[in-house]
């Protein structure tokens, strides 16, 4: 019997591992806190570059809008890619 796993089975194994890992995590927010802080820091840095004299409250507001704009841009690109794929089929 071959020890090679086809891509579908590999995907199932990885999903299983992910579910088990999250099942062993009682506080998912604490598990992902560092990653979220790093991602948000990126937007705060850009906000400080745009508005160096802003207050912390203003920086937080601008950073939140930059974050929302980033994800809106991703959504637009995704929609365009789906439309292009649909048109080519």
C-alpha positions in Angstrom: 0.0 0.0 0.0 1.3 3.4 -0.9 2.3 5.8 1.9 1.4 8.8 -0.3 -1.7 10.7 0.6 -3.8 12.3 -2.1 -4.6 16.1 -1.7 -8.2 15.5 -0.6 -7.1 13.2 2.2 -4.4 15.6 3.2 -6.9 18.4 3.4 -9.2 16.3 5.6 -6.3 15.5 7.9 -5.4 19.2 8.2 -9.0 20.2 8.9 -9.2 17.4 11.6 -6.0 18.7 13.2 -7.3 22.3 13.2 -10.6 21.3 14.8 -8.8 19.3 17.5 -6.5 22.2 18.1 -9.3 24.6 18.5 -11.3 22.2 20.7 -8.3 22.2 23.1 -8.4 26.0 23.2 -10.8 27.4 25.8 -10.0 31.1 25.0 -9.5 31.6 21.3 -9.1 35.4 21.7 -6.1 34.9 23.9 -4.6 32.4 21.4 -4.8 34.9 18.6 -4.1 38.1 20.5 -0.5 38.5 19.4 -1.5 38.1 15.7 -4.4 40.5 16.0 -2.2 43.1 17.8 0.5 42.8 15.0 -2.1 43.2 12.3 -3.7 46.2 14.0 -0.3 47.7 14.7 0.3 47.9 10.9 -2.8 50.1 10.5 -1.9 52.2 13.6 1.6 52.8 12.1 0.1 53.9 8.8 -2.3 56.2 10.7 0.6 57.8 12.6 2.4 58.3 9.3 -0.6 60.0 7.8 -1.4 62.1 10.9 1.8 62.5 13.0 0.2 65.1 15.3 -3.0 63.2 16.0 -4.2 62.1 19.5 -4.3 58.4 20.4 -8.1 58.5 20.0 -7.8 60.0 16.5 -5.1 57.4 15.6 -7.4 54.6 16.7 -10.2 56.0 14.6 -8.1 56.4 11.5 -6.5 52.9 12.0 -10.0 51.4 12.2 -11.0 53.0 8.9 -7.7 51.9 7.3 -8.4 48.3 8.5 -11.9 48.5 7.1 -10.7 50.0 3.8 -8.1 47.2 3.5 -10.7 44.4 3.9 -13.1 46.2 1.5 -10.3 46.4 -1.1 -9.8 42.6 -0.6 -13.5 42.0 -1.1 -13.5 44.0 -4.3 -10.6 42.1 -5.7 -12.2 38.8 -4.7 -15.4 39.8 -6.5 -13.5 40.8 -9.6 -11.6 37.5 -9.6 -14.9 35.6 -9.3 -16.5 37.6 -12.1 -13.4 37.0 -14.3 -13.4 33.3 -13.5 -17.2 33.1 -14.2 -16.8 34.9 -17.5 -14.0 32.5 -18.7 -16.0 29.4 -18.0 
